[in-house]
Amino acid sequence: MTTLAEQIYEETKNLAEPLAREVLDFIGFLKYRKDRASAPAPSSQPLEADADWAEFEKLAGAWEGKFHREDCYDRPILR
């Protein structure tokens, strides 16, 4: 009686290299999928980048109405 690993080896040892690479790639995918399924669920805490973005959004309107782009071009150095 042969093991499953031996059967897989026998089936793949005579494959052309491109097909053997596909098999190896598929094995990598299966391992990745298994690892993802057993990984703990992501935390519900916000990421550091999200916290930074929240700070930006809080201050985003601070200059609202105090800055007029057109006024910047009305300077002698720009004429």
VMD Tcl script that draws the C-alpha trace (Angstrom):
set ca {
  {0.00 0.00 0.00}
  {1.37 3.38 -0.95}
  {0.89 6.56 0.99}
  {-0.81 9.58 -0.44}
  {2.52 11.45 -0.57}
  {4.01 8.58 -2.61}
  {1.04 8.66 -4.99}
  {1.44 12.41 -5.46}
  {5.16 11.95 -6.07}
  {4.58 9.20 -8.65}
  {2.01 11.33 -10.48}
  {4.20 14.41 -10.57}
  {7.73 13.09 -11.12}
  {7.25 12.72 -14.87}
  {5.48 16.03 -15.45}
  {7.07 18.66 -17.63}
  {8.70 21.42 -15.58}
  {5.99 24.05 -16.23}
  {3.29 21.65 -15.00}
  {5.39 20.61 -12.00}
  {5.75 24.30 -11.09}
  {1.96 24.67 -11.25}
  {1.57 21.72 -8.88}
  {4.11 23.23 -6.49}
  {2.37 26.60 -6.71}
  {-0.97 24.94 -5.94}
  {0.54 23.23 -2.89}
  {1.74 26.63 -1.70}
  {-1.78 28.01 -2.18}
  {-3.28 25.17 -0.15}
  {-0.82 25.82 2.70}
  {-1.60 29.54 2.60}
  {-5.34 28.89 2.68}
  {-4.95 26.51 5.63}
  {-2.83 29.04 7.53}
  {-5.37 31.80 6.87}
  {-8.22 29.63 8.11}
  {-6.41 28.86 11.36}
  {-5.20 32.44 11.94}
  {-6.94 34.43 14.67}
  {-9.58 36.89 13.57}
  {-8.33 40.44 13.02}
  {-8.63 42.73 15.98}
  {-11.48 45.22 16.07}
  {-9.06 47.89 17.30}
  {-8.29 50.59 14.73}
  {-4.95 50.45 13.01}
  {-2.38 53.12 13.77}
  {-2.86 54.55 10.27}
  {-6.61 54.81 10.91}
  {-5.94 56.69 14.12}
  {-3.69 59.13 12.25}
  {-6.37 59.63 9.60}
  {-8.99 60.29 12.29}
  {-6.78 63.06 13.72}
  {-6.47 64.57 10.24}
  {-10.22 64.47 9.68}
  {-10.80 66.17 13.03}
  {-8.65 69.14 11.92}
  {-9.52 69.09 8.22}
  {-11.91 72.07 8.40}
  {-9.69 74.25 10.58}
  {-8.66 76.49 7.69}
  {-12.04 76.47 5.98}
  {-12.78 79.94 4.61}
  {-9.49 81.42 5.86}
  {-7.44 80.66 2.80}
  {-8.22 81.79 -0.73}
  {-6.07 80.32 -3.44}
  {-6.65 83.29 -5.74}
  {-5.13 85.64 -3.15}
  {-1.86 83.74 -3.39}
  {-1.46 84.74 -7.02}
  {-2.05 88.43 -6.30}
  {1.48 89.02 -5.07}
  {4.05 91.19 -6.84}
  {6.62 88.39 -6.99}
  {4.24 86.30 -9.09}
  {3.43 89.02 -11.63}
}
mol new
graphics top color blue
foreach p $ca { graphics top sphere $p radius 0.5 }
foreach p [lrange $ca 0 end-1] q [lrange $ca 1 end] { graphics top cylinder $p $q radius 0.2 }
display resetview
